[in-house]
Amino acid sequence: MNDKDMVNDVLSMLKSSLTNYERVISECANQQLRSTIRQIRDSDEDFQYRLFKAAEQKGFYKPAQPASSQDISQVRSQVMM
């Protein structure tokens, strides 16, 4: 497995974990446990962002072009109906 594949695999796993943390937090009644899970989530979000930026700098990931103002306005008008 090359570096690019490993980085993409870790990013994918982190994305899944972050989704699961949100579900667990929303269903957790114990405030202490909820706070602990939030701290873990925040740490993983920070790590995910740093890994994403490193992957982007190495050319492992190329983000999509930013949406134009016209595209944003069109989507906004469709959603706000």
Helices and strands as residue ranges (DSSP letters): H 3-27, H 31-57, H 69-79
